[in-house]
Amino acid sequence: MDLGQIGRILLFIGITVALLGALLMLAARIPALSRLGSLPGDIRIEGSGFTCLFPIVTTILLSVIATIVLNVIIRIINRP
C-alpha cells in the first residue's frame, strides 16, 4: 500500500466522521430524539457521584427501526 492510498483512506474516514458529527448535532435539535435513553424500560442507576444507564428498550427500538430501513433499502436495490 503506497502513501497515496493511505492518504485517501484517511481522508475518507475524516470526512465520514465529520458528516456523522454534523448529523448528530442536527439530531440533537429534534425534540423526540431527546427522549431516547429515558424510555420506560430503560434502567438507570444513580448513586453518589455516578450514573449508570442500561438503555434496553431504546436499543430494541433502534434495532427494529434499523432492520426495517435496511430491509427497504435491500428490496429497492434488488428490484429486477
C-alpha positions in Angstrom: 0.0 0.0 0.0 1.5 3.3 -1.0 1.2 6.6 0.8 -1.4 7.9 -1.8 -3.8 5.1 -0.9 -3.3 5.6 2.8 -4.0 9.3 2.4 -7.2 8.6 0.5 -8.4 6.2 3.2 -7.6 8.7 6.0 -9.4 11.5 4.1 -12.4 9.3 3.6 -12.5 8.3 7.3 -12.1 12.0 8.3 -15.0 13.2 6.0 -17.2 10.3 7.3 -16.5 11.2 10.9 -17.2 14.9 10.2 -20.5 14.1 8.5 -21.5 11.8 11.3 -20.8 14.6 13.8 -22.8 17.1 11.8 -25.7 14.6 11.7 -25.6 14.1 15.4 -25.5 17.9 16.0 -28.7 18.2 13.9 -30.3 15.2 15.6 -29.8 16.9 19.0 -32.2 19.6 17.9 -35.1 17.2 17.3 -37.2 17.1 20.5 -38.4 13.5 20.0 -34.9 12.2 19.9 -34.1 13.7 23.3 -36.3 11.1 24.9 -34.0 8.2 23.7 -32.2 6.7 26.6 -35.0 7.6 29.1 -37.8 5.5 27.7 -39.9 3.3 30.1 -38.0 0.1 30.5 -34.5 1.7 30.3 -32.6 1.0 33.6 -31.0 4.0 35.3 -28.9 3.5 38.4 -27.8 6.7 40.2 -25.5 6.8 43.2 -23.4 9.5 44.8 -21.1 10.7 42.1 -22.0 8.3 39.4 -24.9 7.4 37.0 -25.2 4.1 35.1 -27.6 3.7 32.2 -28.8 0.5 30.5 -30.9 1.6 27.6 -32.6 -1.8 26.9 -35.9 -0.5 25.4 -34.1 2.2 23.4 -31.7 -0.4 21.9 -34.6 -2.7 20.9 -36.5 0.2 19.3 -33.4 1.4 17.3 -32.7 -2.2 16.3 -36.3 -2.6 14.9 -36.1 0.7 13.1 -32.7 -0.1 11.6 -34.0 -3.6 10.5 -37.0 -2.0 8.7 -34.9 0.7 7.0 -32.2 -1.8 5.8 -34.9 -4.2 4.5 -36.5 -1.4 2.5 -33.1 -0.4 1.1 -32.2 -4.0 0.2 -35.6 -4.5 -1.6 -35.1 -1.4 -3.6 -31.6 -2.4 -4.6 -32.6 -6.0 -5.6 -35.5 -4.9 -7.7 -35.4 -6.5 -11.2 
